Amino acid sequence: MTRSAPGAGTTGAASDIFNAAQAQRRILRVLVASQILSGAGLAAGVTVGALLAQDMLGTTSLAGLPSGLFTAGSALAAVAVGRISQARGRRPGLAAGYFTGAIGSAGVITAAVLDNPALLFIALFVYGAGTATNLQARYAGADLAHPNHRARAVSTVLVATTLGGVAGPNLAAPTGDLAETLGIPSLAGPFLLSGAAYALAALVLAVRLRPDPLLMARTVAAEQSGSSATDASPATDPAHEGRGSVVLGALVMILTQLVMVAIMTMTPVHMHDHGHGTAASGLVIAVHIGAMYLPSPVTGWLVDRYGRLKVAAASGLTLLAAGILAAIAPDDSVALLALALALLGLGWNFGLVSGTAIITDTVPLATRAKTQGMVDVSIAIAGATGGLTSGIVVATTSYPILALTGGVLALAILPAIAATASSR
């Protein structure tokens, strides 16, 4: 092939940017479709996991184990998905993760039919791969995005999860009825939906996620390595205000996850202890989950417009406000608890979107997927820690103390941001 004449490098770079922009639009559409499916699979299974374990074991003492198994499986899968994506691209990594989640769903159904608790726990561990993959997909949305639009790309993928997440729990009853007609225990019914949804998400990604965003980003970076240093591209990061280190991005997401899970986990228990029914606690949690995902488009715009560090700082302050409000809310006030949990979800959203953008800005393409997988392992461990310790804190002190402690802990984000800003 004849080389372009001198000075044509800029034209080639512009062509690369145009092609990448076209590919990015297609990639986001495919990711949105897969996230809607996987969101339904994730929410459906989580809705009845504890109830199924309680029913099979005949005791509530281990009913919380499914959550721990989801988290453990999610942590392991985050490493695996990250490594596969690093070596072969996002398409095989994400597709393999969702397919593994589908296998776990099938295992849960089999365990329910055989009434085998040991198989149930193994299957729930495998099922956790779907959770990790659902979260890792946000990185794929940012691979080809222009640096000034990365947070918005991440938020587009995140908000798509909400659509499936709302549908999944509402299909628990119909899928339970379907399961009974097939000779399967009704509580295993939602895992029929989970298995089908995860398998379809894997198929959509395997067939339609072309070009592979991570591989194309590497290609664009390689082709532009000889072009003018002033050329902007999806693979070159401009030095802008929101840029930070891997440690800062990870810390923001770890702290927000820990605080969010700790307070969220114990809020229904707190409400139950003060006479509220499951409808009231369900409403509060629904408001919380909505606040976790629905503001994503606005959050993405804020992160891109005003900078990663400012929104990360807002995350810490919002979580503090959530903790204070949850602590002082009267025991009979569902409205104030719902507002507190909405702020809790919003603070988490601020932290996840800004932290993801910081990580993607900072990590080079050569090691990006592997590093992102390891960061998500830390996030999963933080969530497990928050869930496990929250009960201990409430048992030894009180729910208001837990809420205040979580809010104050979130403020650790601020000195970390200040240290990063001063080191520039």
N, C-alpha and C positions, 0 to 999 in steps of 0.2 A: 504494500500500500504506500502511495506517495505521501510524504510528510507535508504538512501545511507549511506555507511560506512563513518567514519570520513575522511575528506580529499576529499570527493567526491563533496563538495560544489563548488569547482573551476570548475570541469567538468560540473556541472549543469549550472553554470554561463556561461561557454563557449557555452553550448548548447543553452541557452537563447539568447546569442548574435547571434549565427548562425541562429536561427529561426527568430529573429527580422530582421536580414539582408535580409533573403529571403522574409519576409513579406514586407519590405520596398521597394524592387524592384517592387513587384506587386502593392503596394499602389501608387507608383509614376506613374506607367503606367495608372492606373485608373484615378488618378488626372489629368494627362495630357489630357486624352480623355475628361473628363468633362470640363476642362478649355478651350479646343478648342471650344467646343459647347457653353459654357457660354460666351466666348469672342465674338463669333458671335452674340449672343443674346444681349449682352451689347452694342456693337458698332452699331448694326443695329438700335436699338431703340433711342439711343442718337443722331444718325445722323439726325433724322427727328423730334425729340420731339418739338423743338422750332418752326419749320416750321408748324407743325400740330396745335400747340396752336395759332400761328399767323393766320393761315387760318380759324380756327373755331371762333376766337374772332374778326377777321377783323381789328386787330390793332397790332402794334409792341410793345406797351407799356408793355405788359405782356408776351412777347415772351421769356424772360429770366426766367420766373417762372418755367418751367419744370426742368431746372438745379437745382434750389433751392429745388424743390419737390423731385428730385432724391436723393439729398444730405440728406434731412430730413428723407426720407424713409430709406436710407442707414444707417444713424446713429441709428435709432430705430431698424432696422434689425440686426445691428452688436451686439447690446445688446442681442437680442433674440437668435440669432445663437450661441453666446458665452455661454449663459446660458443653452440652450438645449444641446450643445456639452459638457459642464461641467457635466451635470446631466446624459446624456445618450450616449455620444460619438460623434465623428465627423460625422459619417454616417448620423444619423437622423438630426443633426444640419444643415449640409450642404444641404442635400436633401430637408429639409423643407424650407430653404432659397431660393433655386432655384425654388421650386414648387410655392412659394409665388410670385416670380418674374414672373412666367408663368401666374399666376392668374392676376397679374397687367397688363400684355400684353393683355390678353383677355379683361380686363376692358377697356383698351385704344381703342381697336377695336370696342367694343360695344358703347363707347362714341362717336367715330367718325361716326358710322352708325346712331346713334340717334341724332347727332349734339348737344351733351350735355356737355358744358364746365365744369360744376361742377363735373360730373362723370369722365371727363378726368383728372382733377386735383387729384381726389381721387385715380384713377387708376395709375397715374404717381407716386404718393407717394408709393403705394404698389409695383410698378415696381422697385423702388429703392432697394428692398431686393436683387435683383439679383446682383446689384453692390457690396453690402456689402459682399455677399456670395462669389463672385468671388475673392475678396481680402482676405477674411478669409481662403480660401482654402490653401493659402501658409503656414499657421501654421500647417495644417494637414501633409504637406510634411516633416516637421521638427520633428514631434512627436517621430518617431522611428529612426531617423537618428543619427548616431554616432556624438557626439559633434564636432568632427573635420571635419564633412561633412555636418553640418546643413545648412550652407549658400548655399552650392551647391544644396541641396535638395529644399530649398526655391526658388532658381533661376530657377530650372527645372520647377516648377509649374508656376512661373511668365512668363517665356518665352513662355509657351504653350498658354497663353492668346493672344499673338501676332498673332498666326496663325488664330484664329477665329476673332480677331479684324481687321485683314486685309480683311478677306472674307466678314464680315458683311456689311460694307458700300458699297462694290462693288455689293452687291445683292439688294441694295435699289431699283434700277430701275426695275429689274425683279419681285421682290415681289410686287412692286406697280402695275405692269401690271396684276399680278395674282389677286391682291385685286380687281381691277376694274372688272375683269371677274366674281368675286364672289359678285359684288354689294357693295363692300366696298370702301370708299374713298382711292385713291392711296397713299396718305401720311401715311395712317395707315398700308399699306402693310408690311413695315419692321417689324412691331410688330407681324405679322404672323410668321416671321422667329424667332423673339425674343421669342415668346411663345413656339414654337416648340423646339427651342434650349435649353431654360431653362428647359422645361419639360423632354427632353431627358437627360440633364445633371443630373437632379434629379434622373431619373430612373437608369442611369449608376452608380451613387453613392449608391443608395439604394440597388441595386442588387450586385454590384461588389466590393464595398469598404469593403472587408472582408479579414483579421480581421480588426476591427476598430483600426486605429493607436493610438489614445489616450488611449483607453481601454487596448490595448495590452502593451503600454508603462507603464501603471500603474501596470499591471500584472507582467511584467518583473522586475519592481522596487520592488514589494512586494516579489517576489521569491528570489531576490538577496539580500534582506535586511539582511539575515543571512550569506551571503558569505563574502569572504575576502574583506576588504575595498580597496584593490588594484585592484580588478576586474574592468575592464572598461566595460561599458554597455551604451546603448542608453538612459538609465534613470539616469545615474550618470554623472555629469558635471565635467570634469577636470578643475583645475584652470589654465586657459591659458590667454594670454595677452588680448584677445578681450573681456573678460567678463566685464559686467557693470551692473548698476542698472536698475530697471524698469523705473525710472524717466528719466534716460539718454536715454534709448532706445526709450521711448515715445517722448521725446523732439526732438530727431534727426528726427523721422518720421513726427512729427507735423510741425516743421520748414520747412523741405524740401517740404512737401505738400503745406503749405501756400504760400511759395515763388514760387513754380512751377505753381500753379493754377493762382496766381495773374498775373504773367508775361505772361503765356500762354493765358489767357483769353483776354488780351488786345492787344496782338500782331496782330491778324487779323484786329481788329478795327484800330490800328495804320497804318497798311498797306493799308487798304481801304481809310483812310483819306489822304493818300499820293499817291493815284492814282493806286494802285495795284488791280488787279482783283481777283476773287475768286479762280482762278486756282493757282495763285501765293501764296496766303495765304493758300490754301489747301495743296500745296507742302510743305510749311514750317511746317505746323502742322503735316503732314505725317512724315516728317523727325524727328520731335520732339517725336511723339508717338513711332516711331521705336527705337529712342535712349532711351526711357523709359524702354523698355522691351527686345530688342534684345541683349544688352550687359550682360544680367543677368547671363549666364553661366560663363563668365569671371569674373564678379563681385563676384559671389559666390566663385569661386576659390581664388580670392584675399582676401576675408574676411576670409576664412578658413586658407589660407596660411600665411597672414601677420597680421591678427587680426582685430577684430571688430572696435576698436577705431581708428585705422589708416585709414580704409576706411570711417568711419563716418567723420573723419576730412577732408578727400579728398572730401567728399560730400559738406561740407561747402565752401571749396576753389573752387570747380568746379562751384557751384552756383554763387559765387562771380564773377568768370570769365565770366559766362553767362550773368550776370547783366551788367557788364561793357561793354561787346561786344554789347549787345542789345542797350545800351544807346548811344554808339558812332558810331554805324553802320549808314552809310548814308541812307537817306530815300529811295533812289532808288536802294539800294543793297539788292536784295532778297537773294543772296548767303551768305552775312554776317549775315543776320537775321536768315537764316536757320542754320548756324553754331552756332549762339547764342542759338537758341532753341534746337539744338542737345546737346549742353553742359548743358542746363537746364534739359533736359530729363535724361542725364547721371548722373548729380548730384542727381536728384530725385532717380534714380535707386541705386546709392551708398547708399543713406540714407535709403531707404526702406529695402534693403537686410541686411545691417549691423544692422539697428535698430531692425528688426525682429529677427535676430540671438541673439542680446543682450537680448531681452525680453524672448526668448525661453530658453536661458542659465540661466536666473536669476529666473524666476517664477517656483515654485515647481509644480509638476504634479497635486497636490491636488486642486490647484486654477488656473491652467494655462489657460484653455479655457475661463473662466469668465474674467480674467484679460486681455487677448488678445482682447476679445470683447469690453471691456471698452476702451482699447487703440485705437482700430479702430474707436470708436465713436469720440474720440478726433481728430483723423486724418480727419474724415469726417467734423467735425465742423471747423477745420483749413482750409480745402479746401473751404468750404462755405464762411468763413471769407475772404479768399484771393480773391475769385471771386467777392464778394459784394463790398469790399473796393477798389479793383483795379480800377473800373470805377470812383469812387469818387476821387481817387488820380490823375488819368489822367485828369479828368475834371477840377480839381482845380490847377494842376501843368502841368505835361506833361508825356508822355510815358518814356522818358529817366530818369526822376526823379523816376518813379515807378520802372524801371529796376535796377537803382543804389540802391534804398532803399531796394529792395528785396535781392540783392546781399550782401549788408552790414548786413542785418538782419540774413542771413544764417550763418554769421561768429559767431553768438552767440553759435553755436555748439562747437566751439573751447574751450572757457573757461569752458563749461560744461564738456567736455572731460578731460581737465586739472584737474578740481576739482575731477573728479572721479578717475583719475590716481593717484593723490596725496593722496587720502584717503585710498589707499590700504596699 
